[in-house]
Amino acid sequence: MQELLGREVPADRIAQAMRAVPRARFLPAALRHRAGEDAPLPIGEGQTNSQPTTVENMLRLLEVREGHRVLDLGAGSGWTTALLAHLVGPTGEVLGLERQQRLLSPARTALAETVPEGRARIRAARPGVLGAPEDAPFDRILVSAGAGRLPPALPAQLGEGGILVIPVGQQMRRIARRGDALEETVHGAYLFVPLIEDPP
């Protein structure tokens, strides 16, 4: 996918990030020998480390640049947070959010071992809050869980020119903010664990 939505995408940056951040470190020890499989792998608590091809496709749609502030919603094992940290470079910042408390410690440990200090962090998602509105606006938001509908709280956390990539109804959606307008495009069918939204 050398050209995306009319713009050149430096595909080598994505490939470099995936080489620089080994998937195996973000898997349970018993599954690390399967890191090379192009398939989702379980990490506990009903969550998965996503299929590498799917992660690559999402990162291409997200168009992360150096210096960006990125929200990684559903950080899980921490692998996507680490990949994003590689893409934003030393002047960028990545915030990963995860609901499952038991996943936080191993994800943080793996992140600390693979990403320079200060570039990315993972924290527990706040009950009843989707995303991190207190830290907005973000240049990019990546959601690694499937929503039944587009949650309005997430586009609201994008800055001008910001991009949100999220699976909605088993289709990958890319939402770009242009002033008060949202431009939405659809990019293929995918299966994800469900995005959990607390009732208002």
Salt bridges, closest charged atoms under 4 A:
GLU37 OE2 - ARG34 NE 2.93
GLU45 OE2 - ARG102 NH1 3.63
GLU56 OE2 - ARG60 NH2 2.51
GLU63 OE2 - ARG7 NH2 3.06
GLU63 OE1 - ARG65 NH2 3.81
GLU63 OE2 - ARG174 NH2 2.63
GLU93 OE1 - ARG69 NE 3.33
GLU93 OE2 - ARG121 NH1 2.88
GLU113 OE1 - ARG25 NE 2.46
GLU134 OE2 - ARG123 NH2 2.60
GLU134 OE1 - ARG126 NH1 3.14
ASP135 OD1 - ARG121 NH2 3.91
ASP135 OD2 - ARG123 NH2 2.55
GLU183 OE1 - ARG178 NE 3.75
GLU184 OE2 - ARG173 NH1 2.46
GLU197 OE1 - ARG149 NH2 3.68
ASP198 OD1 - ARG99 NH2 3.12
